[in-house]
Amino acid sequence: MNLNELLPTGGIEALAGQLGIPPEQARRGAEALLPSILGGMGNNTAEFETHVSGLGGSDLAQNVVGSEPTQIDRGNQLLGGIFGSKDVSREVAGQAAQGSGLPPALLKQMLPILAMLVAGHLAGRSGGQQGGLGGILSSVLGGLAGTGTGGGALGGGSAGGLGGVLGSILGGRR
């Protein structure tokens, strides 16, 4: 699974534009944050699906790539459902900073926007069917789980792959 399959067309460019950074930095940040975002989404797919639906489903991604200002509060609500607390979001950004070389403050700003892009794109791929988002998410997580510690696109480098960073951060908190 590559970044283009997880984000809508123009997602990286929209992310870069909103943060005032080059697209390559946005890509590095997204690759560093996505394993934790996806792992958090996969912790309880039924609850996550309900949460995404309540926040607008596929409209989440359109809000980021469209011409209207992005409603960051929707992304922050989404992160609350994914990670459970702002402390976990801060730790995710800190861990991602170590792997990407980007500042934690930038990655903290990136998190809600990226979460909206991913959740909205996956919701759109599910076609709005009940349980569809959970099925797509399970497929994505299954494809990423095998990336192990080899680094690869979204493999998580030496952090232990998909669950490594998030698992070490959550450590039974939720």
LINJO-V120249 format. One record per helix or strand of 3 or more residues. SS is the DSSP state (alpha for helix, beta for strand). FROM is the first residue (numbers start at 1). LEN is the number of residues. Records with the same first field share a line. If there is no record, write none. Layout:
# LINJO-V120249
SS=FROM-LEN ; FROM-LEN
This chain:
# LINJO-V120249
alpha=3-4 ; 11-9 ; 23-20 ; 45-11 ; 59-7 ; 72-12 ; 86-15 ; 104-22 ; 132-14 ; 157-3 ; 161-10
